[in-house]
């Protein structure tokens, strides 16, 4: 499975704007298979744990507050070269610098409210997927 899966999240800003279906459609259209998916709301403590790798950065507190401010969709998606292909699909962190047609260009508003999360490496994809999903929840 290494290199074939990645974690994606639809963030609270995109959910509040009703973009779940459109974002999932783009993922499906790009050839990804959803192997696990949940709709949930992170507590602040859970958001802090998930993003602990960024705890020394200036944006950490705002990020964890934001990610615990409303519901999210977390999913493991599968495809050859999953991490890189998903990151191309979602575009640059800053929607203003993202390529046309990418998820963040279409549905993101700012660096902070950029609609989606994607794992940045195969190693982190495994760690992040294990944060949200047991082996029994993967198909």
SULWO-V145284 format. One record per run of one state. SS is the DSSP state (a for helix, b for strand, c for the rest). FROM is the first residue (numbers start at 1). TO is the last residue. Records with the same first field share a line. If there is no record, write none. Layout:
SS: FROM-TO  FROM-TO
//
This chain:
c: 1-4  11-11  17-19  30-32  41-43  51-51  55-59  68-71  79-81  91-94  98-102  108-115  119-121  133-134  138-139
b: 5-10  33-40  72-78  116-118
a: 12-16  20-29  44-50  52-54  60-67  82-90  95-97  103-107  122-132  135-137
//
